[in-house]
Amino acid sequence: MRAVKIAAWVVGGLVVLIAVTLLLVVLLVDPNDHRDTIERMTKERTGRELTLSGDLKLSVFPWIALELGPASLGDAPGFGDEPFAEIQHARVGVRLLPLLRGSIEVGQVRLDGARIRLITDEEGRSNWSDLGSDGSSSAAPGDAERPGATPLPTIAGLTITDSAVIIENRQEKSRRVVRDFRLQTGRLASGEPFDLQTGFVLEQDAASAIEVDLKGVVTADLERNTHRIVDPVINVTLTGEGYPSQGVAVQVNAGSLHADIGRERYGLDGLKVATVWKGDGFPPEGVPVSLAAQRFEADLEAQTLALEGVEMQLAGARLTGAFTGEEILDAPLIRGPLKLAPVNLREWLPKLGVQPPQTSDPETLGSLSFAGVAALTSKSAEVNDIELTLDETTMKGSLGVADFATTALRFNLNVDRIDADRYLPPSQEGAPGESGEEPPAPIPVDMLRELNARGQLMIGQAIFAGMTFTNLRLGVNARDGRVRFHPAEASMYGGRYSGDIGVDATGKVARITLDEHVSGVDFAPLFRDLFETNRVSGKGAANLKLTGAGADTDELLRTLSGTVDFNVTDGALEGADLWYEIRRARALIDRQPAPARQGPARTTFTALTGSGVMKNGVLSNDDLNVAMQYLKVTGKGVVNIPEGTLDYKLIANVLRMPREDADAAQMQDMVDAQIPVTITGALTDPKVRPDIEGFLKSKAKERVEREREKVEEKVREKVEDKLKDLFRR
């Protein structure tokens, strides 16, 4: 805007300079006879070369008019040999009789082919600073309103064609060109309306261009320094890099625009901006975009603004708001309410050329609405009192960027309920040529390195990966490639979860640390939701401290290392009856019919405890201890987390025979027996196999060993008796 003002000031000054020069020439001398004198005087006054290469044409009655052919004004020293300003043709005239009465009536002023170069060099010097007025001829404010003051001149009209302004900043290495500038006005008189038509093309470093065409009715009250334009229509076309080949056409309409420059008050009524965005990725018909505002007021002296009745529409989505501002020059703060009317995302996204994602629940993304209060400063932006609704989920709280320079994200959000699994892609299990296994999820290391966020998320009820949480609380603190989720806590399956999760993305791959704890959790619904199995039940606690690293979730699981311990009470392994398997194996060995099962196939226990060390995703557990009603099981084994398998070798100690068993008498010899048991297979469907045959072979071997010892004892006794008889003789 400053460059445009400078250009306008230079153009206006040039017109006035030419007008005054021509009038002096007309009144005093034949201008062609004194061409050299004019050029010399300009050189003495400005230090610049004035070249009048065209003829000067003079007329006297009824107009004192002068036409000037091609002319140029040289640049300041150090800014090159090209002229500072040049014109191809200019004409100005003053009506003679009003001039004799002390009033000035300027005729049609015309300027063709003007070209001005505004340059700031590498040291910050400008090539126009030496042309400023010394202030000796400045009129004091209000002079025009005093009795006897010279009335302001009127101008029959102003025409400028085929002109340009080059604005070059060598410090910033930028170059802007205003070309094809044209201006046409009606009669210019202070306080009276006149028609205005203007247009130009603004080129930005040759990468993009903005073509502007404006027309409207202007009233300029020079005495009061107030100005107004009514019913302005502005057509803008954006072309160049980042825009479609045909460009983007924008139309701007308004009821009126007014400026009280003396009191530094500016306003705009009835603003309407409309365009259709086209290009790659958008629908062929384009995306309609519109912006409207009922009223805009800015008071620069009080540093306040008001923007009312704001409405933006994007392909039918409607966002409304209103804003107020304070300290808008020194420390701007702009704030106000925003509201997004409900929009169906599945219908709206295709209007932008975006296909909605496929989700496991096709009813998702049906409705999105938003309300909040925005606050914007020169360094930050935030939205408070948020109420965002997506389908059946409502989120409230605050969200913002605390510092634009560091992209510091801050939030405090409260969600009533969400089923995240509904928004996941539909399951591919069972598809032809598909294994049904989900591919590993990559860990976004680059994004984590750039993340600068701190805040808290609370969710009343949430479903993630099939698991249900209530009263979920998640704290986030991320900066410089290090992310910490703490506190992480929730109620789940009748118990509590708490954790501390860390991600270090400063290396080549992410490094994860887990410090997780659950207590009082009911494992039956947990395993049902997490693994889709009903094989495990019980209530208990677990603790784990693990670390891992990898580029995706598979690599992470295969590098997990640390410690684990668990304690489960009053549970059962459904689908496998260890005691029945012992009875059945014994019957088969004894060539007896398999006993009838009493009750469902399940192995109940009163307590299950253990701990272990995990290395590269494989848990080694050497102290498994299971207490049952009739058995006590101890042993050790491994759990392979990445493969989802386990391999345990246990010893089941038979404590007593169940009284309700029909074959309890036949199995009485099993009391105090130690029976080997193996548990292998998938975590979700383990196979339990007691080794009764091995146990009986061991018992038979023990029986043979005892018989052998008895025989040896009898033989030894007989030998001793024989020896005693021999010695007696």
Protein Blocks (a to p, Z undefined) as FASTA:
>chain_A
ZZmmmmmmmmmmmmmmmmmmmmmmmmmmcfklmmmmmmmmmmmmnopacddfbccdddfb
fcdcdddddddddddehiajbdfbdcfbdcddddfklmmnopacddddddehiacddddd
fkopafklmmpcehlmpccehklmpghiacddddfbdcdehiadddddfklopacddehi
acddddddehiacdddddddddehhlaccdddddddddddfknopacdehiacddddede
hiafkopadddddfbdcddfknopacdehiacddddedehiafkopadddddfbdcddfk
lopaddehiacdeehiacddddddehklmmgcdddddddddddfklmmmmnopacdddfb
lkgokbccddddddddfkbccdehiacdehjbccedddddfblklopacdddddfbdcfk
lmpccdfehiahiahiacdddddfklmmmpccddddddfbaceehiacehiacddddeeh
iacdddddddeehiacdddddddfkbmbdcdddddddehiafklmmmmmnopakbgcddd
dddddddddfbfklmmmmggcddddddehiadehiafklmmmmmmmmmnopacdddedjd
ddddfbdcdddddeehiacdfkbccddfkbccdddddddfknopacdddddddfbdcfkl
mklmmmmmmgopacddddedjfklccddddfklmmmmmmmmmmmmmmmmmmmmmmmmmmm
mmmmmmmZZ
